[in-house]
Amino acid sequence: MARGSGAGTGVIVALVVSVVCNVGLLTITFMMYTGKAEALENEAQAKADLSAFVASSEKTESFERLMDAAKQDRKSLYRMLEDRRSEVATFVTGNPGAGIAEMRSNLGLSDTDVVSNAMTDLRRELTSTNNTVSSLQRQLASTQAGNQELRDRADKAETMSDEKVAQVEKEFDGYKVAAGRYQTEVEDAIASIDDSRAKLDRDYRNRLATLQGRLDQANQENSVFRAQIDELRKKTENYRVKPQSPAELVDGRVISVPGSGGQVFIDLGRNDRVVPGMTFEVYEDASGIRPDPRTGEYVRGKASVEIIRVNADTSAARITREIQGRPVVKDDVIANAVFNPDYRFKFLVHGQFDIDGDGKISVAEADYVRRRVMEWGGELVEGDKLTGDLDFLVLGEQPPMPAPLPPDNTQAELRAYLQQREALEQYNRLFDQASQAQIPVLNWNRFQTLTGMTNR
């Protein structure tokens, strides 16, 4: 835009010079042939005409410098400005007669765009592209430094000769070659990463096959262990207290219901290892502790009670849940699957539970079940293997079947798949082993029902 404006100014100045010369000639002619008065009149008219091209206020130091430059080149001001305009047109389009509109068209600029802004946008795009080549930041820094040098040279390009411009373009070509070389290096690096990923994928698939082989071997070994457990159980059958079926786990009776107030008294106390906070389910008799024939789940009793005060042989309890129309009465039986006055049952708690009913299973809720077992006199078995003297297996929610792995699975997806599959197989393995060994299996619903617990 600055050069375009210079070309327009050159035409005006050339016209002004021409007018000035004509005015001078006219003045001399008029003075010679019509006299001084007529010449002065014509001079005034010429000055008025001249002011139409160049006002007195526009005859600045810049104007004088242009005039001096024209004299030094032994050219008229118009010719000098026209030559400069031709140089600019040739530099931009290769056509010395091109106008501003043709220059804008060749440069791809709109009527409101300027060359410096377009160059700035191009440089910004180049910088953004180079920034994506993260592994070549040192070369990028060098390139950016070179770009800054090129910006400085571009600012001086207005006064450079055609030879200087060709030199700058040659340097730009050198940077383009360097950028192409960097791109090739990046593509080679990406190809190397892809090869490494393929190798890792093969390694993990081999690892998966190895783990599957070990898992199959472990299943075979479990068959041997089951036989050993059965043999051990036969040997210990006569030396330990066998856990009864849940339907036979009556622990005590209600001995008194002192009217209103929601309290009852039972025939178990401190000597029976009863502690405050322990809960019991209340049934009319032992036959009430049975599974629902439709669902297979154990039905709740007529009420639930929680121990609040313990004496030597009796305890006071408060009713925490009661079915309307079926009050707790004397001689009702109470049961807690964990508790036994004469024996400490052994429990294996496995998996994750949803105790508060929020739809989310967690390890913390499994720990809550373990604490209740300990608080109520049960004994926990460590680890995830059945022992020969185990009395109850308490299982959480069954893990879901993992979704099939995609062909392009990642390391994290493979690890998650193996963990989910191992969790499901361990869950099913424990359930099958307990069923074959006739060890009672309790889920959270059965555990809650048979211990008299209410929702937390």
Residue pairs with C-beta under 8 A, 6 or more apart in sequence:
1 114
1 115
2 158
3 88
3 158
4 88
4 100
4 103
6 81
6 84
6 85
6 88
7 81
7 84
7 85
7 88
7 100
9 81
10 77
10 78
10 80
10 81
10 82
10 84
10 85
11 78
11 81
11 82
11 85
12 53
12 54
13 54
13 63
13 66
13 77
13 78
13 81
14 76
14 77
14 78
14 79
14 81
14 82
15 53
15 78
16 50
16 53
16 54
16 77
17 67
17 76
17 77
17 78
18 78
19 46
19 49
19 50
19 53
20 50
22 46
23 43
23 46
23 47
23 49
23 50
26 42
26 46
27 39
27 42
27 43
27 46
28 39
30 38
30 39
30 41
30 42
30 43
31 38
31 39
54 63
66 77
66 80
66 81
67 77
69 80
70 76
70 77
70 79
70 80
73 80
75 83
86 96
86 97
87 96
88 103
89 95
89 96
89 97
89 98
89 99
89 102
89 103
90 96
91 162
91 165
92 98
92 103
92 106
92 107
93 102
93 103
93 106
95 102
98 106
104 110
104 111
104 113
107 115
107 118
108 118
109 115
109 118
119 154
123 147
123 151
126 147
127 144
127 147
130 140
130 143
130 144
130 179
130 182
131 140
133 139
133 140
133 182
133 183
133 186
135 185
135 186
135 189
136 182
136 185
136 186
139 178
139 182
143 175
143 178
143 179
146 175
150 168
150 171
150 172
150 175
153 168
154 168
157 164
157 165
157 168
160 168
200 411
201 409
204 411
204 414
208 414
208 418
211 418
215 422
215 425
219 429
222 429
222 433
226 433
226 436
226 437
229 386
229 388
229 433
229 437
230 436
230 437
232 388
233 388
233 437
236 388
236 389
240 389
241 340
241 342
241 343
243 249
243 345
243 391
243 392
243 440
245 440
246 289
246 298
246 337
246 440
246 446
246 450
247 286
247 287
247 289
247 290
248 286
248 289
249 289
249 335
249 336
249 337
249 340
249 450
250 286
250 289
250 333
250 334
250 335
251 268
251 280
251 334
251 335
251 336
251 339
251 340
251 341
252 266
252 267
252 268
252 272
252 280
252 333
252 334
252 341
253 266
253 267
253 331
253 332
253 333
253 334
254 264
254 265
254 266
254 282
254 328
254 329
254 330
254 331
254 332
254 333
254 334
255 265
255 266
255 267
255 314
255 330
256 264
256 265
256 330
257 264
257 265
257 327
257 328
257 329
257 330
258 264
258 265
262 318
262 319
263 308
263 316
263 317
263 318
263 319
264 305
264 316
264 317
264 319
264 328
265 314
265 315
265 316
265 317
266 280
266 305
266 314
266 315
266 317
266 334
267 313
267 314
268 274
268 313
268 314
268 315
268 334
268 341
269 310
269 311
269 312
269 313
269 314
269 315
270 310
270 311
270 312
270 313
271 312
271 313
272 313
272 341
273 339
273 341
273 377
274 307
274 310
274 315
274 339
275 307
275 310
275 375
275 376
275 377
276 307
276 308
276 309
276 310
277 306
277 307
277 375
278 306
278 307
278 336
278 339
278 375
278 376
279 304
279 305
279 306
279 307
279 320
279 336
279 451
279 452
279 453
279 454
280 304
280 305
280 307
280 317
280 334
280 335
280 336
280 339
280 451
280 452
281 289
281 300
281 301
281 303
281 304
281 334
281 335
281 336
281 449
281 450
281 451
281 452
282 301
282 302
282 303
282 304
282 305
282 328
282 332
282 333
282 334
282 452
283 289
283 301
283 302
283 332
283 333
283 334
283 335
284 302
284 332
284 333
285 333
286 333
288 299
288 301
288 302
288 333
289 298
289 301
289 335
289 450
290 298
290 299
291 297
291 298
291 299
292 298
292 299
297 445
297 446
297 449
298 445
298 446
298 449
298 450
299 449
300 321
300 449
301 335
301 452
302 322
302 323
302 326
302 327
302 328
302 332
303 319
303 321
303 322
303 323
303 326
303 328
304 319
304 320
304 321
304 322
304 452
304 453
304 454
305 317
305 318
305 319
305 320
305 328
305 334
305 452
306 317
306 318
306 320
306 452
307 315
307 316
307 317
308 316
308 317
308 318
309 315
309 316
310 316
319 328
320 452
320 454
321 454
322 328
334 452
335 450
335 452
336 376
336 450
336 451
336 452
337 345
337 392
337 442
337 446
337 447
337 450
337 451
338 345
338 347
338 372
338 373
338 376
338 377
338 378
338 392
338 451
339 376
339 377
339 378
339 451
340 377
344 377
344 378
344 379
345 378
345 379
345 391
345 392
346 378
346 379
346 380
346 381
346 387
346 389
346 390
346 391
346 392
347 373
347 378
347 379
347 380
347 381
347 390
347 391
347 392
347 393
347 394
348 380
348 381
348 384
348 386
348 387
348 390
348 392
348 393
348 394
348 430
349 366
349 369
349 370
349 373
349 380
349 394
349 396
350 384
350 393
350 394
350 395
350 396
350 426
350 427
350 430
351 361
351 366
351 395
351 396
351 397
351 398
351 399
351 427
352 361
352 362
352 363
352 365
352 366
352 396
352 397
353 361
353 362
353 365
353 366
353 368
353 369
353 396
353 397
353 444
354 360
354 361
354 362
354 365
354 396
354 397
354 444
355 365
355 368
355 369
355 444
355 456
356 365
356 455
356 456
357 455
361 396
361 397
366 396
368 456
369 394
369 444
369 447
370 380
372 451
372 453
373 379
373 380
373 394
374 380
376 451
381 387
381 390
384 426
384 430
386 393
386 430
386 433
386 434
386 437
386 439
390 434
390 437
390 439
391 439
391 440
392 439
392 440
392 441
392 442
393 430
393 431
393 434
393 439
393 440
393 441
393 442
394 441
394 442
394 443
394 447
395 427
395 430
395 431
395 441
395 442
395 443
396 443
396 444
397 444
398 424
398 427
399 420
399 423
399 424
399 427
400 420
400 424
401 420
401 424
402 416
402 417
402 420
402 421
402 424
403 417
405 413
405 414
405 417
406 413
409 417
431 441
434 440
434 441
435 441
442 450
447 453
